[in-house]
Amino acid sequence: MITTGTECIRKYKYLVTKMKFPISTIPTFSNLSKISVNLILLMIVIIVFWLFGFSPDIYLLQLPFYIALSFVFFNLWALFSSFIGAISKDFVNLVKSFITAIFWLSGILWNADKVAIPWLRKFLMLNPVTFLVNGFRNCFINKVWFWEQPKRLLYFGIITLILLIAALWSYKKLRKDIADVL
């Protein structure tokens, strides 16, 4: 969702240049297609867990919460970055180059909570994607409720609020220029 959200207005530029279409809905539609794939993959994960003897339990009730948080966060990111990405191809390339670092620093393949060096663990927890990854991991493996980690939830909320302000700023500043630039 990070890279497709950044490129979505460039990808669907015919909607912007050929007809009068609300530009702000393009990132949302792009993310809806990605979240539907995510839902299918989550169903597959639940089935695989079940087949290996880990039957669904009450902790899976928080999955919709984390799905909603990830949709809101990545939708705000797409709203922010798609307008900048439509203006500057270099920004799209910058995001693509950072995506590998975000992947390895987010703890998708390893548990960021298990890092032995305290300052490094705190640094890794600054990544909002790490919060989402740990949230899904808490549903399936760690059996931890989201309210048991209020500081992480508050930090994620603050980052999301900052991203909302940045998305509104980029929309307000760049929406009139996008049709001319594309």
SULZIRA-V260941 format. One record per run of one state. SS is the DSSP state (H for helix, E for strand, - for the rest). FROM is the first residue (numbers start at 0). TO is the last residue. If there is no record, write none. Layout:
ss=SS from=FROM to=TO
ss=SS from=FROM to=TO
//
This chain:
ss=- from=0 to=0
ss=H from=1 to=10
ss=- from=11 to=11
ss=H from=12 to=16
ss=- from=17 to=22
ss=H from=23 to=50
ss=- from=51 to=56
ss=H from=57 to=86
ss=- from=87 to=87
ss=H from=88 to=104
ss=- from=105 to=110
ss=H from=111 to=113
ss=- from=114 to=116
ss=H from=117 to=123
ss=- from=124 to=126
ss=H from=127 to=141
ss=- from=142 to=144
ss=H from=145 to=147
ss=- from=148 to=148
ss=H from=149 to=173
ss=- from=174 to=176
ss=H from=177 to=180
ss=- from=181 to=181
//
